[in-house]
Amino acid sequence: MAYRHVSEEERKQIYRWKHDGYNMRKIGELLNRHRSTLQKSASSPIATALCLISLSC
């Protein structure tokens, strides 16, 4: 399976679901992605800042 980067829309959805209390395993199932891929994306400081700005939190 080829690696795909997490898109901006997926990243926004990850943060929404995390805010709503979903764990990474459930989010991975919903996005059809492995949870470690999502954790790496969500833990990036630049990605976090950009996502929070775009969500207007």
Secondary structure, DSSP 8 states (H G I E B T S, - for coil): -------HHHHHHHHHHHHTT--HHHHHHHHTS-HHHHHHHHH-HHHHHHHHHHHT-
